[in-house]
Amino acid sequence: MAVWQERAELLFKTEGIAALKSAKVLVVGLGGVGSFAAEFLARAGVGNMTIVDGDVVDITNINRQLPALHSTVNEPKIKIVGDRLMDINPELNLERIQEFISPERAYEIVTEDFDYVLDCIDSITPKLNLIKAAKQKKVKVISNMGAGGKMLSSKVVVKDISKTNVCPLAKVIRKRLRKEGISSGVKAVFSLEKPDETSLKMTDGKNFKKSFFGTNSWMPALFGLHAAETVIVYLLKKNK
């Protein structure tokens, strides 16, 4: 055990540390949710991680995204997050894929040797393709729903996608997955809080699909925390 994992070993035990070190996890999307989820996984001791993101830091990301600073605007998120993960655990086996995931690539990137896939994408079609790819490859997947327009940390829960409610994004994903023959078996992080409709901004004045809710500093991180917790607890129990 590395010295930096001393406190974790007290809680996870030696066999838990070994299980996390041998685990292989895929994180797609390194924004407000995914950047924190990836960091929590690395700090817990997950030893093999693939991260995927094609975006660069925008100044509007600073209020909620781990890689976003005034000094990192216009830099690739995958470089900033990847370098940070390696600084946390220099022994981490890290693969970086700098691209926006296409339908075809989702099926290429998701392979059977992953223990878990974390969907931290904020666009509907790529999110659906990633979930479908994970289900097809029989890899466990957890999908993060809408953190925008929310304020209450106590309302964030993890349930099967079939049990989601209130969240508008979850409703869309649930219906679309059902059309693909997937009605359950996908973990979802979502909030039971109704989004604040007054915080909705229409980017072209009328098209809801191109709109977005206001966000705060803690909700995306909290979604990432719940996703990482779900994965880590699963990995620890799986290897008992």
ZIRATA-V214651 format. One line per field, one symbol per residue. ss: DSSP state (2 for helix, 1 for strand, 0 for the rest). psi: psi as a letter, one per 30 degrees, with the letter a starting at -180 (. if undefined). burial: # if it has 9 or more other C-alpha atoms within 8 Angstrom, else .. A space follows every 10 residues. Layout:
ss->???
psi->???
burial->???
This chain:
ss->0022222222 2222222222 2201111100 0002222222 2222000111 1100010022 2000000002 2200012222 2222222200 0011111000 0022222220 0000011110 0002222222 2222220000 1111000000 0022211111 2220000222 2222222220 0000001111 1000002221 1100000222 1110000022 2222222222 2222222200
psi->kkefgeeeee efleeeeeee eflkkkjjjh beeeeeeeee eeffgkfjkk kkkgllklff ffffkefjle fgkgkkeeee eeeeeffejf gkjkkkjilk kleefefeej lffkfkkjjh kgkeeeeeee eeeeeeghkk kkkkakfkgl fjfffklklk efgllekeee eeeeeeeefg gjfagjkkkl kgkkkjffgk kjfgffjefg lllllaffee eeeeeeeeee eeeeeeeeg.
burial->....##.##. .##.###.## ########## ########## ########## #########. ##.#####.. .##.####.# ##..##..#. .#.#.###.. #.#..##..# #..####### #....##### #.###.#.## ########## .....##### #..#.##..# #.##.###.. ..#..##### ######...# .##...#... #######.## ########.. ##..##....
